[in-house]
Amino acid sequence: MTLKPFGLALCAVSLTTPMIWFPEIAKGRDAIALFSQYLGIWALIAMALAQIIATRLRLVESLFGGLDRSYKLHKWLGIGAMVAILLHDTIDAEMRGLGAETLLVEVAETAGELSLYGLLILVIITIATFIPYHLWRWTHKLMGFFFVAGAFHYLFILKPFANNDPLGLYTAAFCVVGILAFLYRYLPPSLRPSHAYEISQIAPTGAALSISLKPQGRGLRHRAGQFAFISFNGGEPHPFTISQAPQDDRALRVSVAPLGDDTHRFAQRLKPGTRAQIEGPFGRFERPHRAPRELWIAGGIGITPFLAWAGAKQDETPVDLIYCVREASQAAHLEELRQLAKTAPNLTLHIYESARSGRLTAESALQLAEADVSDLTVSFCGPAAMRQSLAHDFGRLGLSATKFRYELFEIRTGLGLRALSGWVQKRISKDLNNMG
């Protein structure tokens, strides 16, 4: 499950198309300053694409694939735009003979500086995942305002082409679409595709909280394994996987682990009757087609999509579900899973307690399932570190990368700086030991 090639190609074409007009513009002009101009345009287009992805419209998943992958592209477009802006600011873009500076031009220059430093701060907050989610979420809303400042800077600074030239119109179109996408996110939920629900039941289950919701209208139609963005009582929306198969009355259930600032307080804040606004469904994490045999591996609250898969209409494909928890008492919906395994003859449930058996490896998973990688498709949902370790182990044992399926568990991700730091420390220690 990767980003769709068409979506990536669309981004690449959008970002490189301005080069068509630059050879003509470059005649008799400073090439270095012109390159700086291109970097500024590149950054604006990248930020506009990032704003479009942030709308979470159905078109986004159609173009780029699952929303989890789309958000990863959103992050890298933002980082790429930030790098381009820094280079644009560092490399002198001024050219002679473009006209006299007016008050409007000076204001546009100031807007550019505001956009630069504002976006720099916000990108740092975004990739620094140790900053609390609620603070990141609040500051992330400002991203669009700095994009607007950047668009204003572009439209009114002195440049070697006019706004009504082909290059000017092309870039201005991205500015307009990006601003519209930004404004769309500020529309009230009633004016965006969303569904009104209220909590019908809430109860602890293992180390998680089970929240059942009933529709206040026609409700949301979803497929097993999909997720939705849910805001309770008008609060910040959070992504949650729907942890039950689709119901005829479109009732939903989500199972929440207390992993973040807001989710820690859900048990105290939420109760039956609490209003919820739901956007979605999203995601493309569905059962593989025509797999001879399946192995599902869940880590902690990563059991949620597999609860929905197991509760949906079953085929005859043999399935082993390994549910990894520290202790069985922490397993969410354990009795429900045991009942599903009893009623579905092709589903075998394995509870793996890491406190007793240690870290789950590909070898131990295959031993539990009494399976061989030659005819196996593995689906995983759980912590990123666990996913990376298992993917490496299964690959070493001969499982094709296309047969290790997963959905990114966190929409907000860092740059891997901690992993890089750890690798550097290990390398230094190894070199010092060799020297000794």
BAKOL-186685 format. One record per residue (C-alpha): x, y, z. Coordinates in steps of 0.02 Angstrom, whole numbers, padded with zeros to 5 digits, always signed. Each point is the difference from the previous one (the first is absolute). Layout:
<rs>
XYZ
...
</rs>
This chain:
<rs>
+00000+00000+00000
+00094+00151-00065
-00040+00170-00071
-00083-00011-00170
+00124+00033-00142
-00128+00113-00083
-00008+00114+00153
+00189+00010+00013
+00014+00035-00186
-00131+00136+00016
+00103+00085+00137
+00160-00017-00101
-00080+00075-00156
-00078+00142+00101
+00168+00045+00078
+00104-00011-00160
-00121+00079-00126
+00061+00179+00039
+00168-00048-00078
-00086+00004-00170
-00007+00190+00005
+00167+00036+00084
+00115-00019-00153
-00087+00145-00087
+00000+00105+00159
+00184-00038+00032
+00062+00089-00157
+00117+00139+00054
-00037-00025+00185
+00096-00058+00154
-00016-00191+00001
+00031-00016+00188
-00133+00128+00043
-00119-00086-00121
+00032-00167+00086
-00047+00082+00165
-00162+00060-00081
-00038-00179-00054
+00031-00063+00177
-00129+00123+00066
-00128-00058-00128
+00042-00183+00038
-00034+00032+00185
-00169+00082-00035
-00058-00144-00109
+00060-00129+00129
-00093+00091+00139
-00158+00011-00107
+00007-00189-00030
+00022-00026+00188
-00154+00107+00034
-00101-00102-00125
+00049-00163+00086
-00049+00074+00169
-00181+00020-00059
-00023-00189+00015
-00119+00004-00147
-00038-00165-00085
+00099+00060-00150
+00158-00004+00108
-00009-00188+00031
-00049-00030-00181
+00155+00092-00063
+00130-00050+00129
-00061-00161+00083
-00043-00023+00184
-00013+00156+00106
+00143-00060+00111
+00118-00001-00150
-00073+00164-00061
+00042+00082+00167
+00178-00064-00013
+00012+00086-00170
-00080+00155+00081
+00141+00002+00128
+00139-00016-00129
-00077+00132-00112
+00003+00117+00150
+00181-00041+00040
+00050+00017-00183
-00087+00169-00009
+00092+00056+00156
+00169-00048-00074
-00044+00089-00163
-00053+00158+00094
+00161+00001+00102
+00104-00016-00159
-00107+00133-00085
+00033+00118+00146
+00187-00041+00003
+00029+00016-00188
-00023+00180-00057
-00153+00007-00114
+00008+00186-00038
+00020+00053-00181
+00036+00168-00079
-00120+00090-00114
-00162-00071+00071
-00072+00167+00053
-00005+00113+00152
-00044-00064+00172
-00167+00063+00065
-00081-00012+00171
-00097-00153-00061
+00162-00085-00053
+00077+00036+00171
-00153-00073+00087
+00014-00154-00111
+00183-00020+00048
-00047+00009+00184
-00137-00130-00029
+00132-00114-00075
+00109+00015+00155
-00151-00034+00111
-00043-00154-00102
+00180-00063+00007
+00022+00008+00188
-00177-00052+00041
+00009-00156-00109
+00173-00041+00067
-00066-00002+00179
-00154-00102-00047
+00100-00131-00098
+00117-00022+00149
-00152-00025+00114
-00072-00125-00123
+00154-00112-00011
+00038+00013+00188
-00122-00137+00051
+00038+00023+00186
-00101+00163-00006
-00178-00037+00066
-00131-00040-00131
-00119+00139+00053
+00137+00131-00019
+00052-00069-00170
-00181-00004-00056
-00029+00181+00053
+00158+00067-00081
-00028-00104-00158
-00157+00102-00033
+00112+00152-00025
+00087-00083-00147
-00131+00064-00121
+00018+00180+00060
+00186-00004-00039
-00039-00076-00169
-00116+00147-00035
+00143+00118+00049
+00115-00093-00121
-00128+00015-00140
-00018+00187+00033
+00190+00014-00006
+00004-00088-00169
-00139+00103-00080
+00066+00172+00043
+00191-00011+00002
+00102+00055-00150
+00038-00150-00111
+00060-00031-00179
-00173-00046-00064
-00175+00070+00021
-00142-00078+00097
-00100-00017-00161
+00141-00091-00091
-00019-00191-00015
+00121-00031+00145
-00085+00134+00104
-00174-00071-00031
+00060-00179+00031
+00075+00043+00170
-00145+00114+00047
-00121-00144-00034
+00090-00108+00128
-00004+00146+00123
-00189+00017-00021
-00034-00187+00014
+00113-00013+00153
-00089+00145+00086
-00171-00076-00040
+00059-00166+00073
+00058+00089+00157
-00166+00092+00019
-00095-00163-00027
+00075-00072+00160
-00075+00147+00096
-00177-00031-00059
-00119-00058+00139
-00025-00190+00002
-00178+00020-00067
+00072+00072-00162
+00128-00140-00021
-00037-00184-00035
-00026-00065+00177
-00124-00098+00105
-00081+00038+00167
+00009-00139+00131
-00017-00016+00188
+00076-00122+00123
-00119-00142+00043
+00117-00100+00111
+00174+00018+00073
+00094-00133+00097
+00178-00054+00041
+00067-00151-00092
+00173-00060+00049
+00117+00149-00004
-00115+00094-00121
-00168+00088-00003
-00142-00063-00110
-00110+00141-00067
-00161-00047-00092
-00087+00135-00102
-00172+00010-00081
-00038+00111-00150
-00106+00157+00015
-00054-00011-00181
+00047-00114-00142
+00172-00039+00072
+00164-00052-00078
+00024-00147-00118
+00171-00081+00018
+00098-00156-00045
+00081-00113+00129
+00172+00068+00046
-00032+00183-00038
+00020+00146+00120
-00083+00167+00029
+00040+00169+00078
-00109+00026+00154
-00023+00156+00104
-00097-00014+00164
-00102+00151+00058
+00082+00112-00130
+00177-00043+00055
+00151-00036-00107
-00026-00143-00125
+00103-00158+00025
+00019-00148-00120
-00071-00164+00067
-00019-00167-00087
-00178-00065+00004
+00014-00159+00104
-00152-00095-00060
-00068-00060-00165
-00126+00110-00093
-00173-00005+00082
-00169+00013-00086
-00048+00149+00109
+00171+00081-00032
+00044-00001+00184
+00187+00012+00031
+00124-00049+00133
+00176+00063+00031
+00123-00070+00126
+00118+00128+00074
+00163-00025+00093
+00056+00141+00119
+00153+00045-00104
-00021+00188-00022
-00046+00155+00097
-00186-00003-00046
-00024-00189+00001
+00065-00008+00179
-00150+00105+00052
-00134-00088-00103
-00056-00112+00145
-00039+00154+00106
-00068+00114-00138
-00107-00116-00105
-00165-00080+00046
-00158-00065-00086
-00084+00143-00092
+00162+00092-00040
-00009+00073-00175
+00125-00051-00134
+00034+00064-00175
+00079-00128-00116
+00093+00028-00163
+00038-00147-00111
+00018-00140-00029
+00183-00005-00051
+00132-00131-00031
+00036-00142-00119
+00052-00132+00128
-00108-00145-00056
+00019-00187-00008
+00107-00062-00146
-00086-00082-00147
+00030-00183-00042
+00133-00030+00134
+00026-00188+00030
+00030+00032+00185
+00000+00154+00111
+00092+00049+00158
-00064+00151+00096
+00114+00076+00131
-00067+00132+00121
+00102+00097+00125
-00099+00078+00143
-00141+00110-00063
+00049-00053-00177
-00130-00137+00023
-00137+00119-00058
+00000-00032-00189
+00011-00187+00029
-00154+00006+00113
-00093+00075-00148
+00073-00126-00122
-00044-00147+00112
-00177+00063+00026
-00032+00024-00186
-00058-00136-00117
+00134-00133-00005
+00063-00101-00146
+00087-00168+00014
+00179+00067+00004
+00094-00068+00152
+00043+00144+00117
+00111+00005+00155
-00016+00154+00110
+00144+00034+00120
-00049+00131+00129
+00156+00068+00087
-00025+00076+00173
+00110+00014+00152
-00126-00102+00102
-00165-00079-00050
-00092+00115+00122
+00048+00147-00113
-00078-00075-00156
-00148+00102-00064
-00160-00094-00048
+00079-00166+00046
-00163-00094+00031
-00072+00067-00163
+00153-00062-00094
-00013-00171+00081
-00184-00011-00049
+00040+00052-00180
+00135-00135-00008
-00127-00129+00059
-00132+00047-00130
+00122+00020-00146
+00082-00170-00031
+00135+00077-00111
+00058+00125+00135
+00127-00054+00131
+00040+00120+00143
+00169+00006+00088
+00028+00113+00152
+00185+00041+00011
+00054+00069+00169
+00166+00090-00018
+00027+00005+00189
+00015-00190-00005
+00065-00037-00174
+00103+00154-00043
-00004+00097-00163
-00100-00078-00142
+00110-00045-00148
-00043-00064-00173
+00066-00171+00049
-00109-00009+00156
-00151+00062-00098
+00022-00135-00132
+00023-00130+00136
-00161+00054+00087
-00098-00004-00163
+00088-00159-00061
+00021+00090-00165
+00130+00024-00137
+00037+00164-00089
-00018-00081-00172
-00191+00013-00002
-00027+00133+00132
-00062+00181-00002
+00035+00097+00160
-00107+00147+00055
+00064+00105+00145
-00067+00142+00108
+00093+00065+00151
+00148+00106+00058
+00122+00059-00133
+00153-00079+00083
-00086-00169+00007
-00053+00015-00182
+00175+00042-00059
+00077-00144+00098
-00126-00128-00065
+00011+00063-00179
+00189-00021+00005
-00013-00174+00077
-00131-00062-00123
+00099+00071-00145
+00155-00093+00060
-00103-00161+00002
-00053+00027-00181
-00169+00087+00014
-00026+00124-00143
-00019+00181+00056
-00166+00008-00093
-00066-00139+00113
+00037+00094+00160
-00148+00120+00007
-00030+00139+00124
-00076+00170+00027
+00107+00137+00077
-00051+00005+00183
+00044+00183+00026
-00049+00140-00118
+00121+00118+00087
+00178-00065-00019
+00174+00068+00028
+00155-00010-00107
+00079-00148+00089
+00123+00113+00093
-00001-00111+00154
+00038-00154-00105
+00141+00093-00087
+00070+00056+00168
-00007-00179+00064
+00089-00066-00154
+00138+00131+00018
+00025-00044+00183
+00012-00185-00039
+00122+00033-00141
+00112+00107+00113
-00005-00133+00138
+00046-00134-00126
+00146+00102-00068
+00063+00036+00176
-00009-00185+00045
+00096-00044-00158
+00132+00128+00043
+00015-00071+00176
</rs>
